[in-house]
Amino acid sequence: MFRISFILALFFLFLFSCSKNDEIEYANGYPSKLAGNWVVFEFQGGTLEGELSAPYDMVTALSPNDENILVLDNLYNSKTRIKSKIQGDTGFVAFKTDQLEVINYGGYGIEKISIEGYINDNYILKNFVYRLAQSSFENIAFEEEDISEIIFFRAGYYDELNALVDTVMVMGYRKTGFEDEEYN
């Protein structure tokens, strides 16, 4: 009798210890659409009249530890990372958020970042980004149809006193396929 009650007690202990309260619930819709590798172009000053940077790679990823959080990596082409809040299906926002990269903390005088943007397949922006890419690359095989989605955001970079260091407008396209590398 003692053995049966002991086995039942272990069974119930195991049953109730497998609680689903610790599971992370991600954003509604398709949050995985937000994650990806991007080739981005940056306009200094936050407008199209600003100086255009050379294209660089940026990464977005869903946070494995927080719900409704998107991590943006390599902002400002400086290895700077931040967490932003997912808004709706394709938007993200952060207001004077501390950067996550401890090694590069304070690099370029940047300690906090504000950002607001979205990811979508807007035809006009896709065409504009394609023209930017076409003028930056010499790959004649690259076509507008190769761009599936675009990322667009404005960002403000702040120093330790919350003074504005720089503003940028960033737009780019999802990087797909494999790199054009020769392996000999």
Backbone bond lengths (Angstrom), bond angles and torsions (degrees), N, CA, C in turn:
res aa  C-N    CA-C-N  psi(-1)  N-CA   C-N-CA  omega(-1)  CA-C   N-CA-C  phi
1 M - - - 1.440 - - 1.534 111.64 -
2 F 1.330 114.47 -42.38 1.456 119.34 179.29 1.528 110.46 -62.46
3 R 1.335 115.73 -38.33 1.443 121.29 -179.39 1.535 111.36 -63.48
4 I 1.308 117.78 -42.67 1.469 122.39 -179.85 1.521 110.48 -65.88
5 S 1.330 117.01 -44.30 1.467 119.18 179.38 1.528 111.17 -66.68
6 F 1.325 116.86 -34.46 1.463 120.41 177.08 1.536 110.69 -66.12
7 I 1.329 116.92 -43.16 1.469 121.65 178.99 1.521 110.06 -65.39
8 L 1.350 117.73 -41.23 1.459 120.89 177.33 1.529 111.41 -63.77
9 A 1.319 116.90 -40.13 1.463 120.72 178.76 1.528 110.75 -63.50
10 L 1.332 116.99 -42.87 1.467 120.73 176.43 1.523 111.22 -63.74
11 F 1.331 116.67 -40.93 1.456 120.97 179.44 1.534 110.80 -60.80
12 F 1.336 117.54 -47.79 1.465 120.48 179.55 1.523 112.23 -67.46
13 L 1.323 116.35 -35.96 1.455 119.92 176.56 1.528 110.22 -62.21
14 F 1.319 116.51 -44.79 1.465 120.87 178.13 1.521 111.09 -65.51
15 L 1.328 117.04 -41.34 1.459 121.90 -178.39 1.525 111.59 -62.34
16 F 1.326 117.82 -44.39 1.463 121.23 -177.37 1.534 113.00 -83.22
17 S 1.335 117.72 -17.07 1.458 118.90 177.77 1.530 111.72 -78.42
18 C 1.308 118.05 -13.59 1.472 122.39 178.46 1.519 109.74 -92.10
19 S 1.297 116.25 56.84 1.462 122.10 -178.90 1.521 110.38 -75.19
20 K 1.308 116.84 147.07 1.456 122.31 178.88 1.528 111.53 -97.26
21 N 1.315 117.86 11.34 1.462 121.13 -178.54 1.521 112.61 -71.18
22 D 1.341 118.20 -18.81 1.453 121.29 -176.94 1.527 112.97 -90.59
23 E 1.308 117.95 -1.28 1.459 120.15 -178.42 1.521 110.12 -75.84
24 I 1.321 114.98 140.79 1.463 121.32 179.59 1.515 108.53 -84.95
25 E 1.321 116.44 133.36 1.450 121.53 175.26 1.515 107.89 -105.54
26 Y 1.333 115.68 119.15 1.451 120.09 -179.40 1.516 110.83 -83.09
27 A 1.318 115.63 176.38 1.464 122.15 -177.46 1.519 111.23 -60.67
28 N 1.329 115.63 156.60 1.457 120.99 175.34 1.518 109.75 -66.60
29 G 1.316 116.49 162.72 1.457 119.90 176.77 1.507 111.40 83.71
30 Y 1.302 116.37 -131.21 1.450 121.95 -176.17 1.530 110.41 -124.27
31 P 1.326 118.56 76.15 1.464 119.43 -176.67 1.523 112.37 -64.80
32 S 1.345 117.55 -24.64 1.456 118.56 179.88 1.527 111.49 -65.14
33 K 1.324 117.21 -18.58 1.460 121.36 175.65 1.525 110.57 -63.48
34 L 1.314 117.13 -25.31 1.455 121.57 -178.77 1.524 112.47 -77.04
35 A 1.320 117.51 -25.36 1.461 120.74 -177.47 1.521 110.40 -84.24
36 G 1.325 116.05 141.31 1.453 119.05 176.14 1.508 113.68 165.79
37 N 1.311 114.46 177.87 1.457 123.21 174.78 1.517 107.45 -103.11
38 W 1.326 116.68 138.19 1.461 121.57 -173.20 1.525 110.91 -132.11
39 V 1.305 115.58 148.00 1.460 122.25 166.66 1.518 104.64 -104.96
40 V 1.336 117.06 119.35 1.465 119.84 -173.08 1.525 111.65 -122.03
41 F 1.319 113.65 155.78 1.461 123.70 176.11 1.523 106.55 -121.74
42 E 1.316 116.66 139.71 1.455 121.48 -172.91 1.531 109.87 -122.01
43 F 1.333 115.23 130.96 1.460 121.43 175.53 1.522 108.71 -105.87
44 Q 1.330 117.33 117.18 1.457 121.77 178.51 1.528 109.36 -66.35
45 G 1.299 116.74 146.39 1.454 121.62 179.06 1.518 113.83 86.81
46 G 1.331 117.20 -6.40 1.459 120.85 175.51 1.518 115.77 79.44
47 T 1.342 118.34 9.54 1.468 121.32 177.97 1.523 109.49 -134.66
48 L 1.324 115.76 167.29 1.456 120.46 179.04 1.526 112.53 -66.82
49 E 1.324 117.20 -18.17 1.459 120.77 178.45 1.521 112.14 -77.88
50 G 1.338 116.81 -12.64 1.461 120.30 -178.22 1.513 112.14 -72.45
51 E 1.319 115.28 167.39 1.459 121.57 179.45 1.522 109.68 -67.04
52 L 1.333 116.60 133.91 1.462 122.79 -179.01 1.522 109.99 -89.13
53 S 1.337 116.27 129.55 1.463 120.30 177.75 1.521 109.91 -84.23
54 A 1.318 115.97 165.84 1.460 120.71 171.22 1.528 107.74 -68.92
55 P 1.314 118.57 151.54 1.474 119.70 179.83 1.529 110.71 -64.56
56 Y 1.326 115.30 147.90 1.458 120.42 175.59 1.517 108.93 -145.39
57 D 1.333 116.35 165.16 1.458 122.42 -178.06 1.522 110.45 -88.88
58 M 1.333 115.08 140.99 1.452 122.79 177.17 1.527 107.61 -137.79
59 V 1.314 117.51 151.78 1.460 122.51 -178.28 1.517 109.62 -125.79
60 T 1.340 116.17 139.08 1.460 121.59 170.33 1.525 107.78 -120.52
61 A 1.339 116.78 142.23 1.461 120.94 -178.64 1.518 109.79 -148.07
62 L 1.327 115.75 148.61 1.458 120.57 173.73 1.522 108.48 -75.01
63 S 1.309 116.84 137.94 1.456 120.70 179.45 1.530 109.67 -71.41
64 P 1.329 117.69 129.15 1.458 119.47 179.16 1.525 112.71 -76.19
65 N 1.336 117.72 -13.61 1.456 121.01 -174.14 1.523 114.68 -109.36
66 D 1.313 117.33 -13.23 1.457 120.65 -176.32 1.521 109.49 -131.29
67 E 1.315 116.77 141.04 1.457 118.42 177.26 1.525 110.38 -83.90
68 N 1.307 115.29 147.71 1.467 123.65 179.08 1.524 113.80 59.43
69 I 1.326 116.89 33.27 1.463 121.98 179.82 1.527 109.59 -120.69
70 L 1.334 115.25 131.33 1.454 122.74 175.69 1.524 107.98 -112.76
71 V 1.319 117.29 129.09 1.458 122.24 177.58 1.525 108.09 -98.01
72 L 1.322 116.55 129.05 1.459 122.42 176.51 1.521 107.75 -109.71
73 D 1.335 116.50 127.10 1.453 121.92 -174.80 1.526 110.70 -119.24
74 N 1.315 115.78 139.83 1.464 125.74 179.79 1.525 112.03 72.78
75 L 1.315 115.86 40.36 1.463 119.52 171.98 1.515 109.09 -66.16
76 Y 1.305 116.81 147.58 1.465 122.91 175.60 1.525 111.26 64.03
77 N 1.340 115.74 13.72 1.465 122.82 -175.99 1.528 110.55 52.25
78 S 1.341 115.03 39.43 1.465 120.36 -175.61 1.524 112.52 -130.67
79 K 1.330 117.16 18.92 1.473 122.28 -179.38 1.520 112.46 64.43
80 T 1.312 117.56 19.97 1.454 122.64 179.18 1.530 109.04 -81.92
81 R 1.334 117.31 134.95 1.468 122.63 178.64 1.524 109.84 -125.40
82 I 1.349 115.21 143.85 1.466 119.85 173.61 1.520 109.63 -141.43
83 K 1.324 114.06 163.10 1.463 121.62 170.94 1.517 107.52 -100.72
84 S 1.328 115.99 136.38 1.463 120.51 175.88 1.520 108.39 -128.07
85 K 1.309 116.17 154.39 1.471 122.25 -179.83 1.519 109.12 -84.70
86 I 1.332 116.85 132.99 1.460 121.77 177.34 1.525 108.09 -76.25
87 Q 1.331 116.50 131.52 1.463 122.38 177.36 1.515 108.81 -119.15
88 G 1.321 116.00 120.18 1.460 119.83 -179.50 1.515 110.95 65.95
89 D 1.322 115.97 -147.84 1.458 120.65 -178.63 1.520 113.38 -86.19
90 T 1.331 118.07 -30.35 1.465 118.97 -171.43 1.524 114.24 -135.20
91 G 1.312 119.33 5.30 1.455 121.00 -177.54 1.516 112.51 -101.21
92 F 1.338 115.86 161.09 1.459 121.45 175.69 1.524 108.70 -151.17
93 V 1.339 115.16 149.90 1.464 120.26 -176.05 1.529 109.76 -152.74
94 A 1.336 115.47 146.78 1.464 122.21 172.86 1.519 107.24 -148.54
95 F 1.320 116.76 144.38 1.464 120.48 -179.81 1.520 109.68 -123.52
96 K 1.321 116.80 112.70 1.461 124.22 -179.72 1.522 111.68 43.81
97 T 1.331 114.73 56.38 1.452 123.05 -179.29 1.520 109.89 -89.72
98 D 1.343 117.09 137.56 1.461 120.46 176.60 1.517 109.60 -63.63
99 Q 1.319 116.57 141.61 1.450 118.86 175.98 1.522 109.14 -73.03
100 L 1.341 116.71 153.34 1.457 121.99 -173.98 1.522 113.95 -91.86
101 E 1.314 117.40 -21.98 1.462 120.60 -174.00 1.520 110.41 -77.54
102 V 1.319 116.31 105.08 1.458 121.65 -176.08 1.527 111.06 -67.66
103 I 1.321 116.87 -40.16 1.472 120.34 -177.23 1.522 110.45 -63.92
104 N 1.313 116.88 -38.79 1.459 121.43 -176.13 1.530 111.63 -99.66
105 Y 1.321 118.08 13.49 1.454 120.77 -175.96 1.519 110.77 -59.96
106 G 1.297 115.86 126.63 1.448 120.66 -179.99 1.518 113.76 83.92
107 G 1.340 117.50 0.97 1.461 120.70 176.96 1.521 109.27 -62.17
108 Y 1.314 117.33 141.51 1.462 123.53 -175.95 1.533 111.05 62.46
109 G 1.317 117.37 13.49 1.463 121.09 -178.04 1.520 112.63 76.24
110 I 1.327 117.73 15.03 1.471 122.35 -176.44 1.524 109.73 -97.75
111 E 1.324 115.89 124.56 1.458 120.38 175.36 1.524 112.20 -123.76
112 K 1.334 116.65 -26.65 1.466 120.60 179.49 1.523 108.94 -133.52
113 I 1.345 115.20 152.00 1.459 120.41 -177.23 1.518 109.53 -137.69
114 S 1.326 116.02 135.58 1.464 122.12 169.56 1.522 106.90 -110.58
115 I 1.325 115.99 141.08 1.457 119.28 -175.99 1.525 109.55 -150.24
116 E 1.327 116.38 145.27 1.461 121.57 173.69 1.520 107.57 -147.93
117 G 1.332 115.95 127.29 1.457 118.38 -177.78 1.512 112.81 -166.85
118 Y 1.326 114.31 -171.44 1.463 120.91 -178.74 1.520 110.17 -157.71
119 I 1.316 114.84 167.35 1.458 122.98 175.78 1.521 106.51 -125.86
120 N 1.337 116.84 128.78 1.464 119.68 177.43 1.519 110.38 -159.29
121 D 1.322 116.01 -167.93 1.461 119.78 179.78 1.530 110.66 -124.26
122 N 1.303 116.88 43.95 1.450 124.01 178.62 1.530 109.98 -59.96
123 Y 1.324 117.15 122.64 1.461 122.00 -174.67 1.525 112.22 -61.61
124 I 1.306 117.80 -42.70 1.461 120.97 -176.81 1.529 110.45 -65.59
125 L 1.345 116.97 -45.09 1.458 119.57 178.21 1.522 111.26 -67.65
126 K 1.346 117.49 -36.57 1.456 120.26 176.79 1.519 110.44 -60.04
127 N 1.323 116.73 -42.74 1.453 121.29 179.92 1.530 110.04 -64.63
128 F 1.320 117.47 -43.33 1.459 121.89 -179.98 1.524 110.59 -63.51
129 V 1.335 116.95 -45.36 1.465 121.21 179.71 1.526 110.21 -65.28
130 Y 1.331 117.35 -37.31 1.464 120.46 177.22 1.529 110.33 -61.47
131 R 1.329 116.90 -42.10 1.470 120.27 179.00 1.536 110.77 -64.57
132 L 1.335 116.87 -38.51 1.467 119.72 175.88 1.528 110.58 -62.80
133 A 1.326 115.84 -45.42 1.461 120.56 -179.24 1.523 110.97 -65.25
134 Q 1.304 116.46 -41.51 1.459 121.32 -178.78 1.532 110.80 -62.19
135 S 1.315 116.91 -38.12 1.465 119.38 -179.97 1.528 111.91 -77.75
136 S 1.345 118.15 -15.52 1.459 121.45 -177.72 1.525 113.30 -97.58
137 F 1.334 117.58 -24.29 1.456 121.75 -175.71 1.522 110.55 -113.84
138 E 1.304 115.51 156.95 1.455 120.16 176.22 1.518 111.05 -108.92
139 N 1.323 118.81 19.75 1.455 122.72 179.96 1.527 108.68 -84.08
140 I 1.326 117.91 105.22 1.464 120.65 -177.12 1.520 112.43 -72.82
141 A 1.332 117.12 -14.41 1.465 120.19 179.17 1.533 111.98 -80.63
142 F 1.333 117.98 -11.92 1.459 121.81 -178.17 1.526 109.33 -74.35
143 E 1.341 116.90 124.27 1.463 121.67 -178.66 1.523 110.16 -125.76
144 E 1.317 115.40 162.59 1.460 120.49 -178.39 1.522 111.85 -59.86
145 E 1.326 117.53 -31.76 1.468 121.43 178.91 1.525 111.96 -66.66
146 D 1.337 117.54 -17.22 1.458 121.28 177.90 1.525 111.83 -71.37
147 I 1.311 117.25 -15.54 1.464 121.83 179.39 1.524 108.18 -91.87
148 S 1.327 116.28 112.92 1.464 119.84 -178.88 1.527 111.55 -92.02
149 E 1.323 117.20 -40.58 1.462 121.23 -178.85 1.516 109.26 -144.96
150 I 1.310 115.60 157.37 1.462 120.51 177.62 1.524 109.72 -119.93
151 I 1.318 114.78 155.37 1.463 121.79 172.74 1.523 106.13 -116.51
152 F 1.327 115.97 138.04 1.457 121.38 -179.45 1.518 108.01 -140.26
153 F 1.325 117.10 129.85 1.469 119.28 174.51 1.523 110.40 -158.92
154 R 1.307 113.59 159.71 1.466 122.36 170.97 1.520 106.91 -113.94
155 A 1.318 115.11 141.95 1.461 119.50 -177.95 1.518 109.94 -135.98
156 G 1.313 115.47 144.40 1.455 122.81 172.96 1.513 108.43 -117.67
157 Y 1.323 116.90 133.54 1.456 122.65 -178.82 1.530 108.72 -110.66
158 Y 1.342 115.73 131.98 1.465 121.44 -173.04 1.523 110.46 -124.25
159 D 1.346 116.08 150.59 1.458 121.29 177.14 1.528 110.14 -88.94
160 E 1.339 116.49 -171.05 1.473 120.90 -176.78 1.521 112.98 -66.68
161 L 1.332 118.14 -18.34 1.466 121.53 178.19 1.532 112.27 -97.74
162 N 1.324 116.42 11.67 1.474 123.80 -177.15 1.518 112.85 64.18
163 A 1.327 116.96 22.54 1.464 120.98 174.49 1.524 108.52 -86.22
164 L 1.311 116.71 139.48 1.461 122.13 -177.98 1.531 110.45 -67.47
165 V 1.337 116.42 124.57 1.459 122.83 177.75 1.518 110.07 -92.78
166 D 1.339 117.17 -44.11 1.459 121.35 -177.57 1.528 108.70 -163.06
167 T 1.326 115.75 156.39 1.461 121.99 170.37 1.514 107.39 -126.87
168 V 1.319 115.94 145.51 1.462 120.98 179.02 1.521 110.02 -139.63
169 M 1.313 115.19 154.34 1.457 122.06 169.39 1.529 105.26 -115.05
170 V 1.311 116.42 127.67 1.458 121.52 -175.35 1.513 109.09 -120.94
171 M 1.317 115.59 134.71 1.463 120.36 171.49 1.513 107.69 -142.82
172 G 1.332 115.14 148.18 1.452 119.39 -177.97 1.509 111.19 -166.88
173 Y 1.309 115.50 -176.23 1.462 120.80 -177.74 1.518 110.36 -126.32
174 R 1.344 114.11 156.28 1.463 120.51 179.60 1.521 108.62 -68.68
175 K 1.309 114.57 130.29 1.456 121.64 178.78 1.518 108.08 -80.00
176 T 1.297 117.45 123.88 1.465 120.91 -178.81 1.520 109.65 -125.83
177 G 1.315 115.81 161.12 1.462 120.20 176.84 1.511 111.96 75.64
178 F 1.304 115.09 -159.23 1.453 122.10 -177.18 1.519 110.12 -110.53
179 E 1.310 115.41 155.99 1.454 120.54 177.01 1.522 109.44 -65.70
180 D 1.322 116.65 148.56 1.454 121.10 174.85 1.525 107.70 -81.91
181 E 1.308 115.90 86.84 1.460 121.95 -178.26 1.522 109.37 -121.07
182 E 1.290 116.03 142.05 1.465 121.54 174.76 1.513 107.18 -99.01
183 Y 1.326 117.88 122.63 1.450 122.79 177.60 1.516 108.89 -108.50
184 N 1.317 116.70 107.21 1.468 121.17 -179.12 1.498 110.66 -107.38
